[in-house]
Amino acid sequence: MVFNQNDLPHLMGWEKVANGRSNAKYLINQIDDEKFTLASTRKHHNFDSIRNRLLNYNYLHDILLHKMSIFAS
Protein backbone atom coordinates (compact mmCIF):
# COMPACT_ATOMS: atom_id res chain seq x y z
CA MET A 1 0.00 0.00 0.00
CA VAL A 2 1.42 3.37 -1.00
CA PHE A 3 0.34 6.80 0.15
CA ASN A 4 1.41 10.16 -1.14
CA GLN A 5 1.98 13.04 1.28
CA ASN A 6 -0.98 14.77 -0.38
CA ASP A 7 -3.25 11.91 0.75
CA LEU A 8 -2.80 12.73 4.44
CA PRO A 9 -5.16 15.75 4.59
CA HIS A 10 -7.97 13.65 3.13
CA LEU A 11 -7.25 10.68 5.42
CA MET A 12 -7.34 13.01 8.43
CA GLY A 13 -10.49 14.82 7.22
CA TRP A 14 -8.85 18.23 7.34
CA GLU A 15 -10.88 19.51 4.39
CA LYS A 16 -13.92 19.35 6.68
CA VAL A 17 -12.42 21.85 9.13
CA ALA A 18 -10.53 24.09 6.73
CA ASN A 19 -11.74 27.62 6.30
CA GLY A 20 -11.72 28.44 2.62
CA ARG A 21 -9.42 26.48 0.34
CA SER A 22 -9.06 22.85 1.24
CA ASN A 23 -6.84 21.18 -1.36
CA ALA A 24 -4.09 19.01 0.05
CA LYS A 25 -1.08 21.03 -1.06
CA TYR A 26 -2.59 24.23 0.37
CA LEU A 27 -3.39 22.58 3.72
CA ILE A 28 0.11 21.11 4.01
CA ASN A 29 1.59 24.56 3.36
CA GLN A 30 -0.74 26.03 5.99
CA ILE A 31 0.48 23.43 8.50
CA ASP A 32 4.12 24.16 7.62
CA ASP A 33 3.43 27.89 8.18
CA GLU A 34 1.66 27.09 11.49
CA LYS A 35 -1.58 28.64 10.21
CA PHE A 36 -3.56 25.39 10.28
CA THR A 37 -3.21 23.92 13.78
CA LEU A 38 -5.05 21.64 16.15
CA ALA A 39 -6.12 24.71 18.10
CA SER A 40 -7.61 26.33 15.01
CA THR A 41 -9.40 23.15 13.94
CA ARG A 42 -10.97 22.67 17.38
CA LYS A 43 -12.78 25.98 16.91
CA HIS A 44 -14.40 24.80 13.65
CA HIS A 45 -18.04 23.70 13.83
CA ASN A 46 -17.19 20.42 12.01
CA PHE A 47 -14.42 19.40 14.41
CA ASP A 48 -16.48 16.59 15.95
CA SER A 49 -16.78 14.96 12.52
CA ILE A 50 -12.99 14.40 12.37
CA ARG A 51 -12.28 13.79 16.05
CA ASN A 52 -12.02 9.99 15.66
CA ARG A 53 -9.62 10.34 12.75
CA LEU A 54 -7.36 12.50 14.89
CA LEU A 55 -7.55 10.06 17.78
CA ASN A 56 -6.37 7.28 15.46
CA TYR A 57 -3.45 9.30 14.09
CA ASN A 58 -0.80 7.44 16.10
CA TYR A 59 -1.92 4.14 14.57
CA LEU A 60 -1.90 5.65 11.09
CA HIS A 61 1.53 7.13 11.80
CA ASP A 62 2.91 3.70 12.71
CA ILE A 63 1.51 2.15 9.56
CA LEU A 64 2.68 4.85 7.16
CA LEU A 65 6.06 5.83 8.58
CA HIS A 66 7.27 2.60 10.11
CA LYS A 67 5.71 0.36 7.45
CA MET A 68 4.25 -1.76 10.19
CA SER A 69 2.54 -4.84 8.84
CA ILE A 70 -1.02 -4.98 10.13
CA PHE A 71 -1.23 -8.57 8.93
CA ALA A 72 1.87 -9.82 10.77
CA SER A 73 1.32 -12.89 12.88
N, C-alpha and C positions, 0 to 999 in steps of 0.2 A: 504494500500500500504506500503510495507516495502522495505527499501534500506539498503544495507550494505555500510560501509565506503569505501570499495573498488569499489563501483559503482560511486562515485563522480568524479574521474578522467575522466571516460568515459562520464558522463553527462556534464561535463565542456569542453570536447574536448581536454584535455591536451595532449593526445597521438599525436595529430596533430602538436603540437609545442615543443614536447620533442626532445632533441638531443640524439640519441642513444636509449637505452632501454626505453620502454614506458608502462611496465605493471603497474598496479595500485599500488601494494605494493611498488614498487621501486619509483614511483612518489611521493607517500605520504611520504616516507622516505626522499626524496630529498627536499620536502617542509619543513618537520620538521627540516632538517639540513640547511635550508635557501639557498639551492643551486638551487632550482626551484622557481623562483619568478615572479611576474608580470613584473618587469623590464626585466628579461631575456626572458620572452615569447614575449614581445613586439618587441624584436629584430629578432624574427624568421619570416621567409618569409611566413609562414602560419597563422600568427596572425590574419589577417582579417577574416579568416574562422571560428574563435572561438569568435570573438568580441561580437556578439549578445548573446552568451551563458554567457559570463562574465557580460554583462550588465544586464542580468536577474538573476544574482546570488542572489540578496537580496530577490527576490520572492521565489526562490528555497530554500533559507535559512529558510524563514518563514514556508514554507510547511514542510520541513524535520525536523527542530529542534523544532518548536513550534506546530507541528501537526495541523496546521491550516486547517480547512475544506474548500476546494475550492467550495464545493457544499452547504455551509450553506446559509440559506435564511435570 
